Structures are given as structure tokens and as C-alpha cells.
Amino acid sequence: MKKDALVLYKQVPARILEILSDKIVISLPDGKEKKVRPKDIIQLHKGPIKSVSNIQLPESQTEEAWELLQGESPSLEELAELVFSEFTPESAWGAFLLLNRTPWFKGTVDDIIVRTPEDVERIQKEEAEKKEAEERWSSFITVLKKGEIQEENRGFLTDLEQYCLQKSKKSRILQDLGKQQSPENAHRLLLQLGVWDLRRNPWPERYDMPLEAPSFDLEKGPEVERRDLTHLEAFAIDDEGNKDPDDALSFADGKFWVHIADSSYLIPAGGEADREARGRAANLYIPETTVPMLPHEATEKLGLGLQEISPALSFAYTLDDDFNITDCEICFSTVKVTRTTYSAAETRLGEEPFKSMKQVTDRFNIWRRENGAIFLQLPEVKIRVAEDGEIRISPIEEYASRDLVAEAMMMTGFHCARFARDEGVPIPYVVQPAPEGDLPETSKDDPASMVQLRRFMKRSQTTTIGGPHSGMGLPVYTRATSPLRRYSDLLVQQQIRLYLAGQPLLSEEDILEGTASCESVTGRVSLSERSSNLHWKLVYLSENPDWEGEGIIVGRSDKQMVLQIPSLALETRIALKEKLALNSRVTVAAERVDVPAQQVQFKVRD
């Protein structure tokens, strides 16, 4: 190499200015100089060339040269002479540009390959199709900027939908329209264009949740001895319309019974059905539908009261004269269950067996209070999109029968955990650290105190080491009463089945693995449900612009007040002209609703 030679540096032309002992000084197209190693550059022509800033290429006869060179492997100089009729620095650069940038030639400076006619035809066809697609895209964007959509270009909108649902990392449409990349902007544009209507709920898909019921083969768990408890009068008490009854209660001969659907009967540990259930982690409850964790077939066969006789895992509680629990026996069983609702059970609390069942759960509630249980009462609503499309938001009614069932489930979670701990059976326990500091005095008539108390509560954690659950006031606790709709409960039941069947148990590592793999999914289930509920609340407000409701001031945040709207089970912040006392009640209306951003701004009615 010598001064003024044309060289290639990182795919751009360069001119040699000076050759030093170990480096070469080159000039780049932008006029900047750079010291490089000899191995960093490739000579294209010995020169001389005075500038590489704007190399003018001679006239070319590329296709003719390509035809003449069929079957050969020309050098760069031979290619330049055939294409440009001369070998100069300018034609050398032009010959290099033919490699890999045109249909006719590919390779490197030292290894030039002449493409076959078949390759050239294919490449030209692909380039023509790409050009046509780019022209269609450009036309689509031009029309889109006017807020219009041509029917033949609707397929391009998949780009926007996929990004809105977080199936792609960015949207080319948003980019070409100069809009900020965000799923909310994609959602907003889909609404503006009329591609989606306001009711379209993107959240389950955004969190990668399946919207169809699973379909997998059911299996048989290890055989266990079953007690025939069909003589007991057993009641599955649920909300009206419940489709997955997984618990029932009995009281007879001084014993209180809690029966749990035996999901482990058809979904044993370690099988394919188990892996499928773990992948779902839990039922998905959203206002427009319920997506079950298990196939419909499993629920039909295992749901308590859905068949004349149901398999169950039963907990028998022996009681003293004051309805304190003195012993707990666990067995697999067959039961005959009658289904009823909270409202129907409420009218029967004064008669047997409901009266005695309530006395048992009331005594357990007192025991939990004595152990420091925290009772947090916040507004709850049930949101459903009816078949006729009506959005129904209704408060969850307070029933003593609902409390009865809730206490029975906590009781069973406690005794199941204590049994596993005492017998050395590894299971996932749920622990909750005690809150720190002095807890505020609370009452049902003081909503602000309930919100303040919530701030003291710590997150519960899943562990294989049993410990207290401070919120429930229980020394040890596990989730064990919803195996049709929660995998963690199914996992506990599978382990108890193995223990009672005398089979090898899942190890602590197995439990940790199963818990960890389903917890990430459970998190997405919770986010999907929370975001879907908020979505439908905002759609409801958008479709009912004249809505007004009661708001309660439950806190202060900077210059704003924290507003609780019980009828929507919603908390937000609101700026007020005057400061109001906590628990003040005001009439509010929605001033601005942004469904894509999941935001709503309220104003106080005069």
C-alpha cells in the first residue's frame, strides 16, 4: 500500500494519507482522519485518488458484464473493467458496490461470486414485491394520517393490535405517524379508527392469559381408602351462578365437617394433567367470562353437588360443649351435596344444621381475634357483563352465611397446615409478617381508618417453612380449600393424598419448584383480573355520562385528597378547593374518562 491509494475501511471508502511504522493514517468521506492498523483496511486500487468524499462512478454496463462472467470468479479489477470499461479508483469503488447490494454479484473483494440467472430472477422478484409492499404501506400511512382506512389495507392494522396486546416490541404505525410508542397510544388509535370499540378488553391478552378453557386428558391419582359420608347432610354455599363448587359443610353428631372437592382424584402429582394445571395456575375471573384452570369435564366430575355423589377430602372437627375444636381428623370420602346460595342459607341460620355450624365458626372467629387477627373492611363489588351486554356493578352483599363459609375455609387452611407441619409433610405454607407500629383504631363507620390500616399490612409470602399469618391471626396456614380453581390448593391436596396413600411424597424442592412456576402465572392472573375490572368500570362510566355517586374522603396525598367511591370499589385522588375532614361524604361525577390509560378524573357536584 502507498499514499493516495483507495482502501476499504468498515465498508466505506478511505484514502491513505500517511504510512507510519505501525499505523496508517486514512481520510474518511466526512473529511476526518483516523489512524488504523494495516489489517483493518483492504486495498481496492493503488491510486492515486485525491478525495473519497464524493466518488463519481463512470457509466456502467452491469447486466452485460454479468452475462459474460457466468460461471467465472473474477477479480475486482476484472469486474471493474468489464462493467466500467476501465480500472480506476472510481471504477474499483463502483465494482465493490455491486457486491451484495445488487442482484448480480455477491462475496468479498477477494472472493467475488457471480450469481446464477435463477438467483437473479428470485432476488429481483423479491425486490419488486418489497417495493410494491413499501408503496402500499406508504399509501396506507398517507390515508391513515387523514383518519381513514381503506378496506384493502386493514391487514396493516395487525401491527397496531399486536403492539397494543404486547405481542410485539413496537409499532411501525405509531413510528411512522410520529406518535410515542406505548400500548395506551396504540389502544387509543384503534378506538379512534373504529377498529376496536370501547368495550374491547385488551388486558388478559396483554398479560398473555389464555381465554379458552383447557383441554387435556384426566388421570387417576393413587388409590386411597374412602369413608362413605353420604349419610351426612352436606351444603355447598356459594354466590348465585357459581359454577365450580369446591367446598361443602356438614354438622352431625356433635362434629363439624368441611368437605373439599377431591381434585387430586383425577389430577395426580407429576402427571401431564398436573403440568397443564400448573401452567394455568388459577381460574381467571373477568367481568365478561370465567376461564377455568381445569377442563370443564374435571369440574363436572369433581364439583361438589354437580353429581349425585362426589369424591371429597373431608375434615372432621371434634368439638367441646362451647364449640371449641378439640381434634381434627382428615380423610378422603364420598359425599352427597346439596347446593344453595348465601341468600338462601341466610334465612336458615336459625335452624339446624346451620345454627350449629355458625356457632362453630363464630367461636373460631373469636379465637382468631384473641390471636390478633386484623379485620379489614373495604368496599367490594361484583362486576359482570351480562349476555345482553349490560354492565352490572353491584356491591357484594354482607351475609352472615358468607362469613360462616369464610371462617370454615380459614379453619381448614389452619388445620391442614398444622397437620402437614406435625406429620413432616412438605407443603406450601402462606405466612404474613406482623405489621409494625401502632395500628389505628378502626370501625366500620370510619372508612378512612380502614384505608389507613391497610397501609400497615405486609404482603403474604409462600414458603415451605410454616409460620404465622398475622392478618388471619393463625399460627400456621396454607391454601387448601379451592383445588378446582387454584393450583397451590391442588398441590397441597396432592401431597396429602400421597401421604394418606402411603406413597413417596413430593420433596421440599418439588414443592418449591411447583410453587415458583405457578406463582409467576398467578401474578399475571391477578393483574389481568384487576386491570379487567377497572377497564369495565371505566367503560361503564363512559357509557353512563350522567352517573353520580357518593364519594368518601379517606386520606390526603400532597395537595390532593384520597377519594373512595364505595359503589364502584374505586379509590382515586381529587383536587378540592377546600380541605374536607376525613370521612366527609360528597357527591361526585366522572369528569374525564381515559379507558386506554385506565384513568378517570372525578369532580364534586355542587
Protein Blocks (a to p, Z undefined) as FASTA:
>chain_A
ZZhiacdeehiacddfbdcfkbccdddfkopacdddfklpccfbgbjafbfkbccddddd
fklmmmmmgoiacdfklmmmmmnopacfklmmmmmmmgopamkbgcdfklccdddfklmm
mmmmmmmmmmmmmmmmmmmmmmmmnopacfklmmmmmmmmmmmnopafbdfklmmnopac
dfklmmmmmmmnomacfklcfklmmnopafbdcddddddddddddddfklpccdddddeh
iabdcbdcddeehiacdddddfklmmcghiaklmmmmmnopacddfkbccdfbdfklmmm
moghkambdcdddddddddfkopafbdcddddddddddddfklmmmmmmpcfklmmmmmm
mmmmmmmmmnopacdddddddddddfkopacdddddddfklmmmmmmmmmmmmmmmmmmm
mnopacddddddddedjdddddfklmklmmmmmmmpccddddfbdcddfknopabdcdfk
lmmlpfklmmmmmmmmmmmnopacddfklmmmmmmmmmmmmmmmmmmmmmmmmmmmmmmm
mmmmmbccddddfbdehjbccdddfklopacddddfbdcdehiacddddfbdcfknopac
ddddZZ
